[in-house]
Amino acid sequence: PEGAAPSLEDQLLATAQNTDARLVPARTLAVRMLRALPDPAVTGHLIALCEDARAPEAVRGEACGALARRESGEAHVLEALQRHAGFLEGTSAPPVGPLARAAVAMESEAAVPHLIAHLRDPATPASALRPLLDALKALGARAAVEPIGDFLRLYHAEARDEALADGVVAAAEALVALQGPAAEELLVEVQGDPLAPPALRGRLAEVLEALRAAGEEPESEGGEGDGDEGDGDAEAAEASEGDEPELPQRVTRRHVEAALEPVMQDIRQCLRDDERAVTGRLVIVLEGDGEVAMVSVRPRRLQGCVEPLVRRSSFPGNRRNVREQISLDLRR
């Protein structure tokens, strides 16, 4: 060929966008290779591939998964989140779910107002609500407390399909994480509404129970790891009924702390080795079978030290087999 060859990035993008139906495996491989490139511009390419409705499901799914794990290209994520579906404007909604997860991976506090705007937007797909609300929780978005409360009041009685119901539960969990015991009043209100679907009321009751249990934990001078005897006795009683311990209905902070106990000293050492880090924040996303889907550490510079320790640990799954997110505060 004559002239300079296109860059590797351009070649991979051209392959990923090829419309030949015979090349779907090659297109998927191209996306997988594209995601390994650190150039922020790649994030923009992945956004375009993720929202391309004409692309095969395998290609689009690979692109959305790669986008959710991006740690560079924040400007592209923010630009995409500014867009909303509008009939008169001829615009479509961006892939909010993967963009929300990318915002967490990038620790993008600038994304919070845009995520709140999508929470308020009726055009946001129900399937995007869980990652959107998990992102607001992981980013510690206190500004989202009121919008999340509005969302709960507005949609708790309409959550007939599984995706919307899961979004309402995610909203309740986010409200608890952001507001603490002050969230109880609203949760009691929506959980007790007879117009809400019975299955959803049951799941909201679990969130309420966990909130109250956390409030009843006895204080201890040692700080972490004490005062867990109540839950431990209950779980031991469950486990004593068979050789295999029964999976919990939901994975709580206590389960995660127990799983991390063998490596917790090493995690604290990561903070001690960093002169500037006195405290930190750990967010773990677990699949329904207990597999670690994502680890986010703040400050970001501790990621390389803490993440391998977390991934070395074994976590329980949950009976509902749904993805869950747990946040922990870290101290030296």
PyMOL commands that set and color helices and strands:
alter all, ss='L'
color gray80, all
select helices_A, chain A and resi 8-16+21-34+40-50+57-68+74-81+96-105+109-120+126-138+142-155+162-191+198-215+229-240+253-273+300-311
alter helices_A, ss='H'
color red, helices_A
select strands_A, chain A and resi 279-286+292-298+324-331
alter strands_A, ss='S'
color yellow, strands_A
deselect
rebuild
show_as cartoon
